[in-house]
Amino acid sequence: MTTAPRPPLSRLPLASWRAVVLHRPHPAADNVVRQLERLGLTVRVAWPELEPTDAAADVILFDADTGYDGQFPWEPGAAPMPMIALIGSEAPGRVEWALAQGSNAHLLKPISSAGVYSALLIAAHAFEAGARLAAEIGALKDRLRKRPQVVRATIALMAEGLDEEAATKRLRSLAMDRRMSVEEVADEMCERRGRLGDGRRRSGE
């Protein structure tokens, strides 16, 4: 049984969001929790570290003033959810640290009733845009990595009597028929020919 993919966070009602406030005990943290709960979010407060289950949270709001390297269970900038920095000190080092953690938005302390809603939506949109860009870059890198296979597959088809243009069209036609990328078809073709070549060598031995 397959599960339908979850809609983008920015399109879900705030009442379905789960938030974690990673902040030392402080009135600023209490105020953030109140504002989030007024918007309908389910909120949990943690300090100084997250629990393993917090990796499933929809958003994390973290203290940029006293946060430290290694506080998150992922590499800097690789959070699996939107991150919002809670900033009291605008010292360059603290701001740079918050940015290095991958914060998608920020709120200035003391937290007021204004700004929390927009920070949540801005963070969600920024996170989703970053994820789309990373996926596109990954796909492009994968295509570049497989270009040598496309060349080899083209040469193999040309060895069967096709010219370069016809071989290229043949690869594209196979890709369309199988609903695959040209690179995937070429990779499959080269792998199959490699297995056939190994079989011939073994039988010759």
C-alpha positions, 0 to 999 in steps of 0.5 A: 500500500502506497502513501500519498505524498504530503502536500508542501508545508506552506499549503497546510493549515497551521493547526496541523503543524508541530513546532519545537522551540529549542530555547533555554528557560526564559520569558522569551521562550514562553512568549514564543510558545504562547504566540505559536499556540494561539496560531494553532500549532502543537508546540514542544519546548526543548533544551539544550538538545533535541529528542530523536522524535523532533526530527519529524517536527514541521518547524524548529525555532531555536535560540541564536544567542546561546546556541552552539556547534553540534547542538543539532543532530544533523550537519549545519544547513542540512535540517529536514525542516524549516528553521527560524532563528530567535535573535536577541543579540545582533552581534555578527558572530551570533548572526553568522552562526544562526545563518550557518545552521540554515535558518530560513527566517528569524524573529527578533526578541522580545517576541511580539504578537506581530511577525510570528505568522509571517516568519512561519510562512516565509520559513516554509516557502524558503525551505521548500524553494531550497529543497527544489533547488537542491533536487534540481542540482542533484538531477543535473549532477546525475545527468552529467555523471551518466553522460559517458554512458550516453556516449557509449550507448550511442557508439554501440548503436552506431556499431550496429549500422546507425549513423550518429543522428539515428542512434541519438533518435533511437535512444530518445525513442527508447526513453519515451517508450519506457518513460525513462530519461535518456541517461537511464536508458543508456545506463541500462543498455551499457549494463546489459551489454556489459553482462553479455560481454562477460558471458561471452568471455566466460564461455570462451574460457 
